[in-house]
Every structure is written in structure tokens, then in C-alpha cells.
């Protein structure tokens, strides 16, 4: 585990963060290690890209990962004990401003 992924995993561990939405994920490895897993979506690896980083214990609770576009995704989790579970929807969205045409910004 090296680079940005290691920095993020270390920060999440230090601050006791179990779930984190990230943007510009094209520069991060899929498996950031350190007990965390990155679910991400990017198109062509050039720009944008959103993701959700989950502590390993929650990554096993993922029911669906819905990639709406290169700037919006949803990760659905079912957590809790038998029959008493809770559904959590984590939405990661990125409204890029720099380098986009006004029409693209308004459409988003």
C-alpha cells in the first residue's frame, strides 16, 4: 500500500472514519489496504471519478454498487444482526466546476 491510498487509509484509521466519499479517484488503487476497500467509478481514467471507501467490516455488507455516471454512484449496505438490520445508502457525487462547459454544469 503506497501513495494516496495509504495516506487516506492512515487518516481514516487515525480519525476513526468507517466510510468516506472521495472524488478524483482515478489516481487511487482499488485496494487501498490498511483494512479499507475502495468502491469506485471512473470513465476512461482521465478525470472525475467518484468512490466510496469502506472499512473492511462494512465492505462485506455491500448489497449493490450502482454507478450512475462518472460523477455519481451509490453503495447500498445492509448492516446489523439477523432480522434487525439497517439499510444504509451512501451516495458519492462530484459537481466538477473547472474545465467544464456551462451546459454540462447546468445539466448536472
FENDAVEN-V553896 format. One record per helix or strand. SS is the DSSP state (helix for helix, strand for strand). FROM is the first residue (numbers start at 1). LEN is the number of residues. If there is no record, write none. Layout:
ss & from & len
SS & FROM & LEN
SS & FROM & LEN
This chain:
ss & from & len
helix & 3 & 12
strand & 19 & 5
helix & 25 & 3
strand & 33 & 1
strand & 36 & 6
strand & 50 & 6
helix & 56 & 4
strand & 62 & 8
strand & 72 & 8
strand & 86 & 8
helix & 102 & 6
